[in-house]
Amino acid sequence: MTRRRMFGCGAAVAAMVFVASMLFAKPGVVVTNDGQRLEGEITEKGDEVTVNIRGINTVLSRGNIASITYSEPFEKEFQDRLAKLDPKDVKGRIELARWAFDQKHYPAAREALESALTIDPNNREAADLDRLIRSQMRLEQTKQAAPAPPTTKPMTPEKPAPTNAMGQKLLTPADINLIRQWELRPTDTRTSVRLENNVDKRYIQYANLQFSEFNAKTPVDRAIDILDKGDPSMRKDVKIVTDPASLIEYKSMIQPMMLNGCATSNCHGGGKGAGFILYSPADNDQALYTNLFMLFRYKMKTSDPNSGVFGSAQRKMVDRGQGARSILVQYGLPVDVAEMDHPNVAGYDGVFRTAQDVRMKQLVDWIDHSLKQPEPDYSDIKFDPPKAPSSQPAAK
């Protein structure tokens, strides 16, 4: 055989080996323990993981890998593999569990093992692997809970609070997200949510759930589960991208009614608002939500004859479940109809004509039925409403 022919055969063999190896490779991203990110064709074999980046192989030890993420979602591949197994295939389920365990998808691994143990409750191999996985999950949860070592960071100036064109303080985007979180209800199926930084996988592991159980829920129900039952640190990674229905109703109906009737420069839109100020115009989310938050927060002492000896003489601007008693509703009625009269202001005699006014009924319905009950705790939002000179009792 001539040298040229030998060289040609050698090249062909090398090409075949390369092609064969690529058949078993899948596109994805490997992140090492030191934060290095390698994206390419990934091949897993035993304790080694090979990443082929534009024809160059990088071989890594599995112990040095923090995570492996394939372009095809792990959950889909896992469920596809599980569905292909024979209903009585215990060994196949154990192998699938090992594969998920190697990629650090522990809840999925336990799901495969639970399926195997349902078929063969006495299978020692499945039981031992399940104990190993649960031990590893506890170990990693302990690592996550451990306080990070103190680090010295360069001093960065604190971001100033956002303001409107008049220099008045506004809520931050994080504050707005908190309000959307608190007002989100299971019926808000059209609300868009985004789960960031793998918070869904962290929650599944935290709550010891199965992937199939959690993923069967709607996106809104997943978000509510994490907000209600997850670790408080997870809240920041649950983004409510669009408004829940009650807040859409506020934007489209309640605030326009309120601004047109109450937020003039001679009243709550200026310096004569008796201690309660509204921002007008409110033509963006930050101004809209700032007005809404001030409505939720405002309370006032009253001389309420119906409070009794043990009753409270303090009323809320928005009193969920008792909408008709809310200050916002009572002050919108004419003085000869309201049980709680608006302070005397020249030219003002209510927003509604009677207690049967359609707009009043819409407002009461929003307070009593659209808003979430009981009233959420908004103490995490640090915001001091603007002050105005007032001859009335100050807000509490």
N, C-alpha and C positions, 0 to 999 in steps of 0.2 A: 504494500500500500504506500503510495507516495505521501510525502510530508504534507502536500497541499490537501490530499484527500483525508489524511488523518486529522489535520486541523479542522477541516469541514465537518467531519464526524463529531469531533470534540465540541465544536460550537453548537452543533445540532443537539447533542446530549444536554449541554448546559442550558440551552433554550428550553428543552423539554422539562428539565428539572425546575427551571424558573417558572414556566407556565403551570406545571403541576402544583408548585407551592402557592401560586397565586389563586388557583382554584379553591384552596381551602382558606384563603385570606378574605377578610371582610373589611370594608372601609369603616373607620372609626377614629376615636381620639383616646390616647393613653395619657393620663396625668400621673407623674411620679410623686413620690413622697416629698420631694424638695420643690414641688410646684412646676416642674418642667412639663410642657405640653407638646406631645408628638402626635401629628395627624397623618394618617396614611393607611396602607393595607395591613391589617393586623392578623397575625397567626398565633394561636395559642397551642403550646405543646408542653405538657407537664408543668414544670416550674419555670419555664421560659416563655416569654412573649416577644415576638419579633414584629417590629414595625417597619414596613417597607415604604420609604419616602422617596418617590421619583427614582426607583431602582436601587436605592441604597438601604441596606438592612441595618437596623439597630436592635440588638438583642438585650432584653431586660430581664432581670430576675423578678419573679412575681412578688417577692417580699418587698421590692422597692417601688411597687406600683400602688398608688392611692386609688385609682379608679380606671375602668375601661368602659367607654361609651361607644356603642356602635351606631352607625347612621340609621339603621333600622331600629325602631324603639325596642328596648329589651322586652317589655311586657308583651308585645305582639309575637316576637320570636318564641318567648317562653310559652305562651298560650298555644301557639301553633304546634310546638313540639309536644306539649302535653296532650293536645287533641289527637295527635297521630298515634299515641301509644295505645296498645291493646288494653281494654278495660281491666284485665287481670295482670298486666305487666308490672310487677313490683320492682324488678331489677331496673327496668327502663326509667321508672320514676325516681329511684335512688340515684341513678346516673344523672338524670336531669337536675336533681337537687344539688349534686356535687358541682355541676356546671354553673348553676346559679350562685352557689356558695363561693366558688372561685372568683366570680365577678362581684362579690360583696353585695348581692341582692338577697339578703337573708330572709325577708318575708316570703319571697317567691320560693326559695329553697324549702322553707318549712311547709309551704302549701303543697309542694310535690311530695314531701315526706308524709304529711298527714293523709294524702291520698293513698300512698303506699301502705301506711299502717291501717287504714280502713280496710284494705284488701287482706292484709296479713298482720293482725295486731301483735303477733309474737315475733316479728322480724327483728332480730337483734341488730343487724347492720343499720336499718332505718332508725331504730331507737337511739343507737349510739351517735349517729350523725346528727339527729335532732338535738340531743344534749349538747353536742359540740357547737352547733350553730347558736343555741340559746346562750351558751356560755360566752361565745364571741360577741353576741349582741349586747350582753350586759357589760362586757369589757369595753366596747366602743362607746356605749352610753356613759360609762364612768369617765372615759377620756374626754368626751364632749362636755361633761358637767364640771370637769376640773378647771379651776381658774387659770387663765393664761398667764405666763410669766410677765412681770411688769416690763414694759418697754418704754424707752424714752422717745417721744415723738416731738418733732419741731412744733413750736407754738404756731398755731394758725389763728388768724383773727376770726372771731365769731361772726357768722353771717347776720347782718341786720334783719330785723323782722320786715316782711313785705309790707308795702304801703300802697295806697291808691294815689290818684293825682292830687288829692287834697292833703296828703301826708298822713292819712289815718291808717292805723295798723290793720292788717288783714290776717286771716288764718293762713297757715302754710299748706302746701300740697299734702304733707303728712297728716295734718289735722283734718283735711277734707277726706282723706282716705279712712281715717278713724270714724268719722261720722257715717260714711257710706257703709263701713263694716258693721257698726252698731245698728243701723237701720235696715240692713239686708234681711230679707225674709225668704223662706223656701219657695214662696209663690213668685219671687222675682226671677222667673226663668229666662227672661230676655236680658237680664243684666250680665255684662261681660266681666269675667274675673280672670286674673292672671296669677299663677302660683310661681314664685321666683325662687332661685337658689335651692332647687330640689326640695322645697318645703313639703311637697306631697309625699316624697319618699321618706323624708325624716319623720313625718307624722305617722306613716304606716308602720315604721319601725318603732316609734315611740308608743303607739297604741297597740302594737302587736297584732296588726290586722293582716288579712290576706289581700294581695293585689286585686284579685277578681272582685272581692267584696267592695273595696273602696272605689275601683274604677267603674263599677256598675252604676254609681251615683251620678247625678247631674253635676256640672261644674259648680253651680251655686251651692248645692248640698255639700260638695267636698269642701268648699271654702268655709261654709258654716260649721262643719265638723271640726276643722282645724282651729277656727276662731273660738268655738265653744269648749272643745275638749283637748286641744293641743297645749303644748307648753307656751306660756305668754311670750317667749322670745320669738315664736313663729309668726306672730301677728304682723310684724313689719314686712314679711315676705308674701302676704296675701294682699294683692292689689285689686281693688274694686274699680275697674276701668270706667264703667258707665254707671249712671245713677239708678238706684233702686226705684221702684214705681212711686213710693211716697214722696221721694225727692223730685222726681219728674213733675208730679202734681204740684209740689211747692213752687217749682220754677215757672210752670206754665199758668197757674191759677192763683195761688195764695200770695206770692210776693207781688205780682202786678197789682192785685187788689189792695194790698197793704201799702205799697209805695204811692199809688194814686190817691189813697184816702188819708194817709198818715205822714208821709215823708216829705211834706212841703218844707220850704225853708223857714216858715213861720211856726213849724211844729217839730215833729221828730226827725226831720231832715236837717234841722239847724240847731241853734243854741237855745231853743225854748221848749225842749222836749221833755221837761220834768224828769230829768235823770235817765231818759231812755232815748238813745240815738240810733237812727237807721242810716245806712249809706245809700245815697241816691245821686247819680245812677248806679245800678248794680248790674253791669253789663258783662261780667265775667264770673267764672266759678268762685274765685276767691272772695269777691264782694258778696255774691249770692249766699255762699256758705257762712260768711261772717255774719250777715244779717240773720240767717237761720239760727246760728249758734247763740246769738244775743237774745233771740226769741226764747230759745230753750232755757237759757240761764236766768232770765229775769223773773224775780219774785217781788212781791210788794205786800207790806202789812196793810190791812184794811180794818175798818170798823164794821165788820160783817155781823149783822144782828142774828144771822142764822147759824153762827158758829157754836153757840152754846157755851156752857162752862168749860167743857173738856174739848171743844172744837178748836180748830186752828183759824186764826184771823189773818193768815197769810195766803195770798193767792198767787198762782203762777200765770205768766203770760200765755203759756200753752200747757193746759192741764189735761194730759192724756186720760181718757176714760170719763172725764167730766168736761167735755168740750164747751158746753153751754155756759159753764161757770168761769171759763178762761177769761183773763183780762182782755185778750185780743178780741174776743167775741163781745164781751159786755161793753167795752169802750167803742165798739163799732155800731152800737144801737143808739137811737135817740134817747135823750134823758128821760122822757116820759114812758119809755118802754123798758130800759135797762134796770136791773136790780142793783147795779154798781155803776154810778154815773162817771162819765169822763169829766175831768176838770174843765171848768168853763173857759173856752177858747173862742174868741170872736170869730164868727163865720163858720164854726164847726158844730154840726148837730148829727153826727154819726155817719157811717158809711152805708149802713143798711136802713131801709125805710121802716121795716117791721120785723118781728121775730119770725115771720114766715118768708122773709126774703130768701130767694133761691141761693144767693151768694153766701148768706149766713149759714144756710143748711149745708152748703158745700164745705165751708170752713169747719163747721162742727164735725162733719163726717170725716174730714181729713185728720182732725185731731183724735177722734175716737176710734177710727177704724183703719186709716191708712198708715199712720205712724205706729211704730213697734211698741208693744206694751209687755212688761212694765217699762217705764222710762229708763233708758240706758244710763250708765254712770259715765259722764263726760269729764271726770276729774283729771284724766290724762292730758286734756287739752289746756295748756296754760295761756290764757288770753284775758287781758283786762279790757273790758268794754270802755269806750270813750265816755267821759263824764260831761254833764251839762248842768248849769245852774238849775236848781229845782226847789220849788216850794212844797213838793210832795215828799212823802217818806222815801228814803233812798232804797234802791234795790238791795236785796240780801244776797 
